[in-house]
């Protein structure tokens, strides 16, 4: 499901920053959807331009379907974060979840980094991400799933 969705930058399509709140995203969506709506297009526009605008309208609508829903937005953001980590640098280590320590106070799994920092991941995130970065350096840890 996330293969195609994570390949597009839905924030860029809406002209928004990933830090934008839902209200800002909705405002940008509404402005763009009116601008590119097929019913709002001039009759004297070349067919090629009309097709481009229809495609843009469809993309804007898809972006809103993902970013306008808190659950799908969270999943998309997690996937973006993981994709970004894959592009940042090499994986320092690979561990199974059971090899990580459970921190009751912070409600997360933790693993010590060679720099002295920690890799941490919440119970919810561990179901959706495989890569996490150290909290003090640029090293990356991959959580392996048991066979």
C-alpha positions, 0 to 999 in steps of 0.5 A: 500500500505505501509503496506508491504513496511514499514515492510522492511528496504529498506535502510538496503537492499541497505546497506545505511543510511536513510540520504544517498542522491539519488546519494549514493543510486543509487551507492549502488543499481548499485553495488548490482544489478550487484553482485546479477543479475541472469545472473552474477551467476556461473553455479556451485552454488547450486540451493538453493544458486541461489534461495536466490540470486534471492530473494536478487536481487528482494529485491534490485530492490524493494528497488530502486523502492521505494528509487530511486523515490523522492515521494515514498522515502518521503512517505516511510520516513514519514511512517518510522518516524511514525512507529519509534514514535509508538515504542518510547513511549506512546502518550501524547495527541490526538487532531483534526487538527482543534484544532491546531493553524495555523502558517502563518509565518512557514506554519504549524499547531502547538500545545503546549506541556505540557513541553513548547515545540511545536508539529508542522506539515506542511500542506503536512505532515498532510495528511500522518502522524498521529503522531508527536513528541514535538520539545523539549521532547519525548512526542508524539501527535496523530492527529485524523481524523474527522469521 
